[in-house]
Amino acid sequence: MKIGVLGSGGVAKVLASGFLKHGHHVKIGSRTPEKLADWAAENPGGAAGTFAEAAAFGEVIVLSVNGKAAADALGLAGAANLTGKPVIDTCNPIADAPPDNGVLRFFTSLDESLMEQLQRQFPGAHFVKAFNSVGAPLMVNPQFDGGRPTMFICGNDEAAKESVSGILDQFGWETADMGGVEAARAIEPLCMLWCIPGLLRNEWAHAFKLLTK
Ligand SMILES: NC(=O)c1ccc[n+]([C@@H]2O[C@H](COP(=O)([O-])OP(=O)(O)OC[C@H]3O[C@@H](n4cnc5c(N)ncnc54)[C@H](OP(=O)(O)O)[C@@H]3O)[C@@H](O)[C@H]2O)c1
């Protein structure tokens, strides 16, 4: 598939490289594409451009930007370039205030997630929450003795979620579909839980797994 990755941070680069590794075509985007020159040099199969160029290129979009700037980045990408496409939303609504004894602070409430705000602002895009509750180094083919970890996803469009489940399968995850966009109210705070061991004890090498009978 053709993947348009919006972002120039650690998550965007790791996922962009992961898509290339799994045989997809990738264009990664930034407001300043020059800052992706190193990534492009290390990933000769990929290309870098603006947010709008990456979004226009992708059949599937990955949104990996600062949560506070997510709507602005999507605006720069252009609503028309998102319409009808799965948008994998890795973003977390982390506030500027420092963590409280290892617990991150969010600028959203438990009654409205960031992804619900984005879905409302860009109704033509098919947002799917994924990759938000694990650190970037573990996103692509993580190895754990306990087997495949679980990625919790949600979103309103079934076909988009099916497409993202296929990607997660390639990337070495099992998928737990938690339903519609409102479930992001529960999935986004998994980031807070995931970060606590890291912020308190500098332990970052874990992932969630859902056990079922
Ligand atoms: N770091 C992790 O391990 C991790 C794990 C799971 C989820 N996440 C979430 O994934 C997202 C990406 O995280 P990250 O650490 O890779 O990167 P980040 O530092 O949170 O975000 C960097 C990106 O945000 C964009 N950005 C910042 N201000 C902007 C503005 N005013 N308008 C438009 N774009 C703006 C930057 O665009 P330019 O390229 O134009 O500068 C850049 O691409 C975040 O929401 C984070 O919470 C992170």
The ligand as a Gaussian input file, in Angstrom:
#p B3LYP/6-31G(d) Opt

LIG

0 1
 N        7.363000       8.988000      21.545000
 C        6.734000       7.828000      21.712000
 O        7.364000       6.794000      21.987000
 C        5.233000       7.776000      21.531000
 C        4.579000       6.558000      21.710000
 C        3.202000       6.473000      21.456000
 C        2.518000       7.601000      21.030000
 N        3.191000       8.792000      20.895000
 C        2.434000       9.951000      20.403000
 O        2.701000      10.034000      19.008000
 C        2.766000      11.411000      18.605000
 C        4.127000      11.670000      17.968000
 O        5.119000      11.560000      18.968000
 P        6.660000      11.872000      18.657000
 O        7.352000      11.760000      19.960000
 O        7.124000      11.067000      17.507000
 O        6.666000      13.367000      18.105000
 P        6.312000      14.763000      18.797000
 O        7.588000      15.406000      19.237000
 O        5.231000      14.594000      19.812000
 O        5.704000      15.574000      17.570000
 C        6.523000      16.029000      16.546000
 C        5.665000      16.378000      15.367000
 O        4.664000      17.335000      15.740000
 C        4.553000      18.294000      14.713000
 N        4.120000      19.591000      15.217000
 C        4.513000      20.217000      16.359000
 N        3.913000      21.432000      16.445000
 C        3.163000      21.573000      15.326000
 C        2.311000      22.607000      14.833000
 N        2.114000      23.743000      15.517000
 N        1.660000      22.410000      13.665000
 C        1.837000      21.253000      12.955000
 N        2.643000      20.238000      13.381000
 C        3.295000      20.402000      14.544000
 C        5.964000      18.423000      14.172000
 O        5.851000      18.907000      12.867000
 P        7.128000      19.327000      12.016000
 O        7.656000      18.063000      11.440000
 O        6.565000      20.219000      10.992000
 O        8.087000      19.990000      12.962000
 C        6.465000      16.989000      14.236000
 O        6.206000      16.318000      13.054000
 C        2.496000      12.238000      19.847000
 O        1.141000      12.620000      19.876000
 C        2.823000      11.290000      20.993000
 O        2.082000      11.565000      22.159000
 C        4.518000       8.902000      21.140000

